[in-house]
Amino acid sequence: MNDEKVVSVDFGKTRREACHAFARLLGLFDAQNAELMENPVRLFDLAGAELYKRDQVLREAREALRPRILIPCYDRGPIPFMPLRTVQVDAAEYDRLRKCAQIVERGIDG
């Protein structure tokens, strides 16, 4: 009887478990879970679109962090993007803004 071979068949169990785990991560309800099992590509497309939007927001934030420069315009002279002005903030606010800038940079580069 030790010579008996057992054929392992999961009948789609692995796929169902993966779909359930993905649904839990996305916070989907049971009705949406069935849709996920039928057509997971659509939800991956939605997730990809959301990631793209977040990436664009990070890039815009990084662009906002860059110092503004003067562009030379040879026929009219340099054109400033925005007027320069001094703003005073306390040390805690400045540290918070520096940390935000570092988070944005890590989000883009990391």
C-alpha positions in Angstrom: 0.0 0.0 0.0 3.0 2.3 0.3 3.4 2.2 -3.4 0.2 4.1 -3.9 0.6 7.4 -5.6 -1.4 10.4 -4.7 -2.2 12.8 -7.4 -2.3 16.4 -6.1 -5.1 18.4 -7.7 -6.2 21.7 -6.1 -9.2 22.3 -8.4 -8.3 26.0 -8.7 -7.8 26.4 -4.9 -4.5 28.3 -5.4 -6.1 30.8 -7.8 -9.1 31.3 -5.5 -6.8 31.9 -2.5 -4.8 34.4 -4.5 -8.0 36.2 -5.6 -9.4 36.2 -2.0 -6.1 37.7 -0.7 -6.1 40.3 -3.4 -9.7 41.2 -2.7 -8.9 41.5 1.0 -6.0 43.8 0.2 -8.3 45.9 -2.0 -11.1 45.9 0.5 -13.6 44.4 -1.9 -16.9 43.0 -1.0 -18.2 39.5 -1.9 -20.0 40.7 -5.1 -16.8 42.3 -6.3 -14.9 39.2 -5.3 -16.8 37.2 -7.9 -16.0 39.8 -10.5 -12.4 39.6 -9.6 -12.3 35.9 -10.1 -14.0 36.2 -13.5 -11.9 39.2 -14.8 -8.9 40.1 -12.7 -7.2 42.0 -15.5 -9.7 44.8 -15.3 -8.9 45.4 -11.6 -5.2 45.2 -12.3 -5.7 47.9 -15.0 -7.5 50.0 -12.4 -4.7 49.5 -9.9 -2.2 50.4 -12.6 -4.1 53.6 -13.4 -4.2 54.5 -9.7 -0.4 53.9 -9.4 0.2 56.1 -12.5 -1.9 58.9 -11.0 0.1 58.7 -7.7 3.4 58.7 -9.6 2.3 61.8 -11.4 1.4 63.5 -8.1 4.9 62.6 -6.7 6.6 64.0 -9.9 4.6 67.2 -9.6 5.6 67.5 -5.9 9.2 67.0 -6.8 9.0 69.6 -9.5 7.5 72.0 -7.0 10.5 71.4 -4.7 13.0 72.4 -7.3 14.3 76.0 -7.1 13.0 78.3 -9.8 15.6 79.6 -12.2 15.7 82.5 -14.6 15.5 81.5 -18.2 17.7 83.7 -20.5 15.7 85.2 -23.3 18.2 87.0 -25.5 15.8 89.4 -27.1 14.1 90.5 -23.9 16.4 89.5 -21.0 15.8 86.9 -18.3 12.1 86.1 -17.5 11.5 85.0 -13.8 9.0 82.2 -13.3 7.9 83.6 -10.0 8.8 86.6 -7.9 11.3 85.9 -5.1 10.2 86.6 -1.6 11.3 85.7 1.9 9.0 83.7 4.2 9.7 83.1 7.8 8.8 79.8 9.5 9.8 78.4 12.8 12.4 75.6 13.1 9.8 72.8 13.6 7.9 73.8 10.5 11.1 74.0 8.5 12.1 70.5 9.7 8.6 69.2 8.7 8.9 70.7 5.2 12.4 69.2 4.8 11.1 65.8 5.8 8.3 66.1 3.3 10.8 67.0 0.6 12.9 63.9 1.5 9.8 61.7 1.4 8.9 63.0 -2.0 12.4 62.5 -3.3 12.5 58.9 -1.9 9.1 58.2 -3.5 10.4 59.1 -6.9 13.9 57.7 -6.7 13.1 54.6 -4.5 
